């Protein structure tokens, strides 16, 4: 049997996922990291993006996180997410709308807009859409 | 039949009231179960953050984050006051606010300034009336409080702590013990109580950090305090529902007792009226 690592994905409002995995991918501050069992202790901020959990049955589960912290210990990965969604729960229409709105605001350059906030909203929407796209592509590749 | 109609009307009106209180009791019972689930769902997050902070504090004894350091002098204190938005929940809010008032007087006697952050209508109204200094407030969180809604109001307090406008921050809420018991609780959240770092092994080791230890610890501590406040809000909501359920059950029971009493009075009045009528008829017949 392959070596496994325990994964917990929790947000303040609920525990979303808990189980074992052979590998975990997370969008860390310095780029995406892949975590294998017996990884050295590691802790990082997360940027908006996708967390992928590869299960021992060779399946893959995808989650979208809007940010947070990932903590790695040799046998446990903990994702402390700000908000987290299973990939297929992402509302594509809403994400597209959010992206459009944010881009419009950035283009207009009005004075009464909080640009830092709009920018982070844009990043989140784009990350959601990318997560969806990745999931679709993988499904296509498999089928 | 003097009085019997009035009594009948009264019985009817109390029966209507009982219907309402009964309905409120049922609604509160089902909502309470939901909030209890939410309370339990919120626990793993806080627990895990607590553990990570413990590790970090242990691995980096040289970096002391201001949230972890107790200041020698306390000039100003802040309270995050969590109350319900609606009434009709027994003595829940008044007990909490009484406890708070006592604590506040104590602080003022010691010459400390007091600032408030209010979550929930009842607390806001009370604090405004008593002329307290409210620096931020949020009302009408609804049935699904989200941590995003709380971040703003909590941030005001965290900033006040960082800039030194307050030296201590307390969380005031009703702790949900069980359906019958909810205790008004005042908890210190800043500086974090030292037991936040408990349960760490003696074996020395450290993380790899990205970007660096300080940034990660800062992020974690802010999130931890936010999750504490969120936990307080959810517990307070579960308490509110439990307390309302009990209060409405008592009200329904009282209504039932009153109805019984009135029914008895009504029967007596009716009986008296019938007797009187009969005796009048008999007397009339005798006179003829």
Interface residues (C-beta under 8 A of the other chain):
Chain A: X8 X10 X11 X12 X13 X14 X15 X28 X29 X30 X40 X41 X42 X43 X44 X45 X68 X69 X71 X78 X80 X82 X83
Chain B: X38 X41 X42 X44 X45 X46 X48 X49 X52 X56 X146 X147 X148 X205 X206 X207 X208 X209 X210 X211 X215 X216 X219 X220 X223 X226 X227 X230
